[in-house]
Amino acid sequence: MKLKDLRELSSQDLLQKEKAFKKELFELNYQRKIGQVEKPSNFRALRKNIARILTILKEREINERKSSADK
């Protein structure tokens, strides 16, 4: 997913996406252990997407803290 698309989503949607990506990563790891992975590049893409989501959520948390501290 593109960063721009992820930034447009709400925090709840991002948490759902993160959960879905983690589940998919878990399933890929299982497939790797039994030797049936078709596209090993999916591991890296999923990990990057999860990291992007966590970064966006952290940025939002920091911005909320700053805005509440300014008041």
C-alpha positions, 0 to 999 in steps of 0.5 A, a space after each residue: 500500500 502507498 503511504 498516501 493511501 494509508 494516511 487517508 485512513 482513520 486510526 481504527 482502519 489502520 489498526 484493522 489493516 495492521 491486524 490483517 497484515 500480521 495475520 497474512 505474515 503469520 500465514 506466509 511464515 507457516 507456508 515458508 516452514 512447509 516449503 510452499 511460498 510462491 513469492 518470498 518478496 511478500 514478506 518484505 512488503 508486508 513488514 514494510 506495510 506494518 511499519 508504515 502503519 505503526 509510523 503513522 499511528 505514532 505520528 498521530 499520537 505525538 501530534 495529539 500530545 502536542 496539541 493537548 500540551 499547547 492548550 
